[in-house]
Amino acid sequence: MTHRVRPYQYYDVAISICSTCLRKVEGKIYFDEGGVWLDKRCPEHGREQVLIADDVDYYRRSREVFIKPSEMPQRFNTPIKHGCPYDCGLCPDHEQHSCLTLVELGDHCNLACPVCYAESGPDRPLFHDYDRVVAMLDAVVANEGEPDVVQLSGGEPTLHPCFFDILDAAKARPIKHLMVNTNGIRIAKDADFARRLAGYMPAFEIYLQFDSFEKEALMELRGADLREVRREAVRRLNELGISTTLVVTLKKGLNDHEIGSIIDWAVEQPCIRGVTLQPIQDAGRNAGYEKGRDRLTLSEVRRKILEQTTLFRPEDVIPVPCHPDALAMAYALKQGRKVTPLTGMIDPKVLIEGGRNTIVFERDESLKGKLFEAFSTAHSPRSGIDSLKSLLCCLPKLALPGRLSYENLFRVIIMHFMDAHDFDVRSVKKSCVHIVHPEDLRIIPFETYNLFYRGDLEERVLRPLRAGRIVTMDSSD
């Protein structure tokens, strides 16, 4: 008797949500045609097949090799009642503490970006008052003790009337690394404002939108031609020596051909410590894209890095162990214009077993020898070791030879945020990028916040789902 064989390779069961009604549905993950697919079926709205990776080998490594023990926050914020993802806050069923926590200062912005998750803009005047923002900062500290990274976001946070008072409050708390997520307009146009920012160094960083060198892409993503604004902002940040990460929102077929040129340009800028690449499908005011095959996945972004720049090899761009299927990293050290990739030298066991947010390089004699060989000129192994103060996203403190410091760091991060189409409960339980709810101070994974908890969504969408009722989402949600 000959048995029929399915045309794909089954990999795992999955719990997802229907992209139409957001109810939980069962699905499976399988490999086919070199891709990784999520196949799910809603009783009301039928079947969905969604591409979640275009590299089976990389996906399997992220699931099977780069796994570290779960790390909990110091407290949880809400009980388990309805099951993930309907109990966010963080609930005791969540499997990761906050590596990076966003504190949004309000909805007001001087841009109306078509891709904005919060749909911020000039017509939304709300800012949270100073006391509310301080309470949000205190909530992060209560959860984490010494938060790894806190990012002030918005809207446009630099427009907040108490902006520098908020920076002072954040710096007075035991936050290891403070970031400001900005479109750069105020930095570019207000020299006194930029100079004042420099006073918050060290352990302070600008998270600067920098999506493209091309007008057409910026118009589609941001609704404005910001080329000169971004270059002037970087010029000022270089002049003042303010650590900066370029943040690139990537859309398939629009600006993904610029990945290599942005990375190569960033390496030339003294202030830039790295580039964060955030692939989207469509979001915010642009929501409503066709699901299925035409998606920009994390693995495709990784492949484009390797195709478009010679800086990194495949072994240098690896999963981040705290949330490996949503985060990838490549680290390098630079002295002047010389850049040497670092992550490919590291045994994955060092990443996975190195303890809380720490890679302990000095325990790896072969790696230490390579580092000294690559970076020592007048220095010897006996000349001492300086530690980099703080890195991002479960990435570690590095022990390095000689007088190297945070200024010698260059990193590329791929940060993928799930949407209603590729949502996976297993993955969201490992999310380490969180956001503070401004009203009740719950700490919520970024993806579920935008699906269920932002604005009136909890009342309008989540409450009916918790009660077992179906709510059909329209294109504005």
C-alpha positions in Angstrom: 0.0 0.0 0.0 1.4 3.4 -1.0 0.7 6.3 1.4 0.2 9.8 0.1 2.9 12.3 1.1 2.1 15.9 1.9 4.0 18.4 -0.3 5.5 20.2 2.7 7.4 19.4 5.9 5.4 19.8 9.1 7.4 21.6 11.9 5.2 22.6 14.9 1.8 23.4 16.1 0.9 27.1 16.6 -1.6 29.3 18.4 -2.3 32.5 16.5 -5.2 34.9 16.0 -7.5 35.5 13.1 -6.4 38.7 11.3 -10.1 39.6 10.8 -11.7 39.1 14.2 -8.5 38.7 16.4 -10.0 35.6 18.1 -7.4 32.9 19.0 -7.2 30.1 16.4 -5.1 27.0 16.0 -2.5 26.6 13.3 0.7 24.9 12.3 4.1 25.9 11.1 5.5 24.1 8.0 8.4 24.3 5.6 7.7 24.6 1.8 9.5 26.0 -1.2 12.4 27.1 1.0 10.1 29.2 3.3 8.6 28.9 6.7 4.8 29.2 6.7 2.1 29.7 9.4 -1.2 28.0 8.3 -4.2 28.8 10.5 -8.0 28.6 10.2 -10.7 30.7 11.8 -14.2 29.1 12.0 -15.8 32.4 10.9 -13.2 33.8 8.4 -11.5 30.8 6.9 -7.9 29.9 6.2 -4.8 32.1 6.2 -1.3 31.0 5.0 1.4 33.5 6.0 5.1 33.6 5.2 7.1 34.0 8.4 10.7 33.3 7.2 12.4 32.8 3.8 15.3 30.8 5.3 14.4 27.5 6.8 17.9 26.8 8.2 18.1 30.2 10.0 14.6 29.8 11.4 15.4 26.4 12.8 18.6 27.6 14.4 16.7 30.5 16.1 14.2 28.0 17.4 16.5 25.1 18.3 20.0 26.6 19.1 19.7 30.2 20.3 17.5 29.5 23.3 18.3 30.8 26.8 16.5 30.3 30.1 13.6 32.6 30.6 14.2 35.6 32.8 11.4 37.1 34.9 10.7 40.7 36.0 10.8 41.4 39.7 7.0 41.6 39.7 4.0 40.8 37.5 1.3 43.3 36.9 -1.9 41.4 36.1 -3.2 37.9 36.9 -3.8 35.0 34.4 -7.5 34.9 33.6 -8.3 34.8 29.9 -5.0 33.4 28.5 -2.4 34.9 26.3 -2.6 37.4 24.6 -5.7 38.6 26.5 -4.0 39.1 30.0 -1.1 41.4 29.1 0.3 43.5 31.8 2.9 41.5 32.4 1.1 38.3 33.5 2.9 35.4 35.3 2.6 33.4 32.0 5.0 35.7 30.2 8.5 34.2 29.7 10.8 37.3 29.5 11.5 40.4 31.4 11.7 43.8 29.8 15.0 44.3 27.9 13.7 47.5 26.4 10.8 49.4 27.7 9.1 52.3 25.9 7.6 55.2 27.8 5.4 57.2 25.5 5.2 60.9 26.4 2.1 61.6 24.4 0.4 61.6 21.0 1.5 65.0 19.7 4.0 65.0 16.8 5.2 67.5 14.1 4.8 64.7 11.5 1.9 62.6 10.4 3.8 59.5 9.3 1.6 57.1 7.3 3.3 54.1 9.1 2.8 55.4 12.7 1.5 52.7 15.0 0.1 55.3 17.3 -1.3 57.5 14.5 0.3 60.5 16.2 0.4 63.8 14.5 0.0 67.6 14.7 -3.8 67.3 15.2 -3.3 65.2 18.4 -2.2 67.7 21.1 -2.1 65.3 24.0 1.0 65.0 26.2 1.0 63.1 29.5 1.8 65.4 32.3 5.1 65.3 34.2 3.8 63.4 37.2 2.2 60.7 34.9 5.4 60.2 33.0 7.4 59.9 36.3 4.9 57.3 37.5 5.5 55.4 34.2 9.2 55.5 34.8 8.7 54.3 38.4 6.6 51.4 37.1 9.5 50.2 34.9 11.9 50.4 37.8 9.5 48.5 40.0 9.3 45.7 37.5 13.0 45.6 36.6 15.0 47.0 39.5 17.7 48.4 37.2 16.1 48.5 33.8 18.5 47.7 30.9 17.1 50.2 28.4 14.3 52.7 28.7 13.2 54.6 25.6 11.3 57.8 25.7 9.0 57.8 22.7 5.7 59.4 21.5 4.5 61.1 19.4 7.5 63.2 19.2 9.0 63.3 22.7 11.3 66.2 22.1 8.2 68.5 21.9 7.0 67.7 25.4 6.9 71.0 27.4 8.7 69.2 30.3 11.1 67.3 28.2 14.3 68.1 30.0 12.6 67.7 33.4 11.6 64.2 32.3 15.2 63.5 31.2 16.4 64.6 34.6 13.9 62.3 36.3 14.9 59.4 34.2 18.6 60.0 34.8 17.9 60.1 38.6 16.6 56.6 38.5 18.7 53.3 38.2 18.2 53.0 34.4 21.3 51.6 32.8 20.7 53.1 29.3 18.3 55.9 28.4 17.2 56.5 24.8 15.1 59.2 23.0 13.2 58.0 20.0 13.0 61.1 17.7 12.4 62.1 14.1 15.4 64.5 14.5 13.6 67.7 13.4 14.2 69.6 16.7 17.9 68.4 16.8 18.4 69.6 13.3 16.8 73.0 13.7 17.6 74.0 17.3 21.3 74.1 18.1 20.8 75.0 21.7 18.4 72.1 22.2 21.0 69.7 20.7 23.8 71.1 22.9 21.7 70.6 26.0 21.2 66.9 25.0 24.9 66.3 25.2 24.8 67.0 28.9 23.0 63.7 29.5 25.9 61.6 28.2 27.0 58.9 29.0 24.5 56.0 29.1 22.3 58.2 26.9 21.5 57.7 23.2 19.4 59.2 20.4 17.2 56.7 18.5 17.0 58.6 15.2 14.5 57.8 12.4 16.6 57.3 9.3 14.6 55.4 6.7 16.1 56.3 3.3 18.3 58.5 1.2 15.5 58.8 -1.3 12.7 61.4 -1.4 10.0 59.0 -2.7 10.5 56.5 0.1 10.4 59.2 2.8 7.2 60.6 1.4 5.5 57.2 1.5 6.8 56.4 5.0 6.9 59.8 6.7 4.8 62.0 4.5 7.7 64.5 4.2 11.1 64.8 2.5 13.4 64.6 5.5 16.7 64.0 3.7 18.3 67.3 4.7 16.8 67.3 8.2 18.3 63.8 8.9 21.7 64.7 7.6 21.8 68.0 9.6 20.7 66.1 12.8 23.5 63.6 12.3 26.0 66.4 11.6 25.0 68.0 14.9 25.2 64.7 16.8 28.6 64.0 15.4 29.8 67.5 16.4 28.5 67.0 20.0 29.6 63.3 20.3 26.1 62.1 21.2 25.7 58.3 20.8 23.1 57.6 18.1 21.4 54.6 16.6 19.8 55.0 13.2 16.3 53.4 13.0 15.2 52.2 9.6 11.6 51.3 9.0 11.8 48.9 6.0 9.0 48.3 3.6 9.4 45.6 0.9 10.1 47.0 -2.5 10.3 50.5 -1.2 13.6 51.0 0.7 14.9 47.5 1.4 17.5 48.0 -1.4 19.1 50.7 0.7 20.0 48.5 3.7 23.7 48.2 2.7 24.2 51.8 1.8 22.7 53.0 5.1 24.9 50.6 7.1 28.0 51.6 5.2 27.2 55.3 5.6 26.5 54.8 9.3 29.9 53.3 9.9 31.5 56.5 8.6 29.7 58.6 11.2 31.6 59.0 14.5 28.5 59.4 16.6 26.6 56.3 15.3 26.8 53.2 17.4 24.6 51.1 15.1 21.6 50.6 12.8 18.3 49.1 13.8 16.2 47.7 11.0 12.5 47.3 11.6 10.6 45.5 8.7 6.9 46.3 8.4 4.2 45.2 6.1 1.9 48.1 6.4 0.9 49.7 9.7 -0.9 52.7 11.2 -2.7 54.8 8.6 -1.5 52.4 5.8 -2.9 49.2 7.4 -4.7 46.8 5.2 -2.1 45.1 3.0 -2.4 41.7 1.3 -1.4 38.9 3.5 0.5 35.8 2.3 3.7 35.6 0.3 4.7 39.2 -0.2 6.0 39.9 3.3 9.4 41.3 4.4 10.6 38.8 7.0 13.4 39.0 9.4 15.4 36.4 7.5 15.0 38.3 4.3 16.3 41.5 5.9 19.3 39.4 7.2 20.0 38.1 3.7 19.8 41.6 2.3 22.4 42.8 4.8 24.8 40.1 3.6 24.1 40.9 -0.1 24.3 44.6 0.2 27.3 45.2 2.4 30.6 43.4 2.9 30.9 44.3 6.6 29.3 41.1 7.9 29.5 37.3 7.1 26.5 34.9 7.6 28.0 33.8 10.9 28.1 37.4 12.2 24.3 38.0 12.0 22.8 35.7 14.6 19.6 35.4 16.6 19.3 37.2 19.9 18.7 34.4 22.5 16.1 36.2 24.6 13.7 36.4 21.6 15.5 34.7 18.8 12.7 34.5 16.2 12.0 38.3 16.4 15.5 39.7 17.0 18.8 39.3 15.2 22.1 41.0 15.9 25.5 41.7 14.4 28.2 43.3 16.5 31.5 44.8 15.3 34.3 46.9 16.9 35.6 49.9 15.1 38.7 52.0 15.4 38.6 54.9 13.0 37.3 53.4 9.8 38.5 49.9 10.5 35.6 47.7 11.4 36.0 44.1 12.6 32.9 41.8 13.0 32.7 40.3 16.5 29.6 38.1 16.8 31.0 35.4 14.5 33.8 34.8 16.9 31.4 33.9 19.7 30.4 30.3 20.5 26.5 30.4 20.9 26.9 28.7 24.3 28.6 31.9 25.5 25.6 33.9 24.5 23.1 31.5 25.9 24.8 30.6 29.1 26.5 33.9 29.9 23.9 35.0 32.5 21.5 37.9 32.6 22.2 40.1 29.6 25.9 39.4 29.7 28.4 37.9 27.4 31.4 37.1 29.5 34.2 37.4 27.0 37.1 37.1 29.4 36.1 33.5 30.1 36.8 32.6 26.5 40.5 32.5 26.1 40.5 31.9 22.3 38.1 34.8 21.8 40.1 37.1 24.1 43.2 36.2 22.1 41.5 37.1 18.8 40.3 40.4 20.2 43.8 41.3 21.5 45.3 40.3 18.1 42.7 42.4 16.2 42.7 45.5 18.4 46.0 45.7 20.3 48.8 47.9 18.9 50.6 49.4 21.8 48.6 47.5 24.4 49.2 44.1 25.8 46.8 41.7 27.6 48.3 43.0 30.9 47.4 46.6 30.1 43.9 46.3 31.5 40.3 45.9 30.4 37.6 48.5 30.1 33.9 47.5 30.0 31.3 48.9 27.7 28.6 50.4 29.9 25.4 49.2 28.4 24.1 47.6 25.2 20.7 46.9 23.8 18.2 44.2 23.8 19.7 41.6 26.1 23.0 42.3 24.6 25.7 42.4 26.9 28.5 44.1 28.6 31.7 43.4 26.8 35.1 43.1 28.4 37.6 44.4 25.9 41.3 45.0 25.8 43.0 48.3 26.1 41.1 51.6 26.1 38.2 50.6 24.0 34.8 52.0 25.0 31.2 52.3 23.9 32.5 54.6 21.1 34.2 51.6 19.5 31.0 49.7 19.2 29.0 49.2 16.0 25.9 47.0 15.9 23.2 46.1 13.5 19.9 44.9 15.0 16.9 43.5 13.1 13.8 44.0 15.2 10.7 42.3 13.9 7.2 43.1 15.3 4.4 40.6 14.7 1.1 41.7 13.4 -2.3 40.1 13.3 -1.3 37.9 10.3 1.9 36.3 11.6 1.0 36.5 15.3 2.3 33.5 17.4 1.4 33.1 21.0 4.6 31.1 21.6 6.7 33.9 20.3 4.9 36.8 22.1 5.4 35.0 25.4 9.2 35.6 24.8 8.8 39.3 23.8 11.3 41.5 25.6 10.3 44.9 24.0 7.6 46.3 26.1 5.6 49.5 26.6 4.1 51.1 29.7 0.3 51.6 29.7 -0.1 55.3 30.5 -3.4 54.8 32.5 -2.9 51.8 34.8 1.0 51.4 34.4 0.9 47.8 33.2 4.0 46.7 31.2 2.7 45.2 27.9 4.5 43.6 25.0 4.7 46.0 22.1 2.9 43.8 19.6 -0.1 43.0 21.8 -0.3 46.7 22.9 -0.9 47.8 19.3 -3.4 45.0 18.7 -5.4 45.0 21.9 -4.5 47.7 24.4 -3.7 51.0 22.7 -6.3 53.8 23.1 -9.8 52.4 23.2 -8.9 48.9 21.8 -9.2 47.2 25.1 -12.8 48.3 25.6 -13.8 48.1 22.0 -12.0 45.0 20.8 -10.6 43.0 23.7 -13.5 43.1 26.1 -15.8 41.4 23.6 -13.1 38.8 22.8 -12.7 38.0 26.5 -16.5 37.5 26.6 -16.4 35.1 23.7 -18.0 37.5 21.2 -16.7 38.1 17.7 -15.7 41.6 16.6 -14.8 42.1 12.9 -11.9 44.5 12.4 -12.1 47.1 9.7 -9.1 48.6 7.9 -8.8 51.5 10.4 -8.0 49.2 13.3 
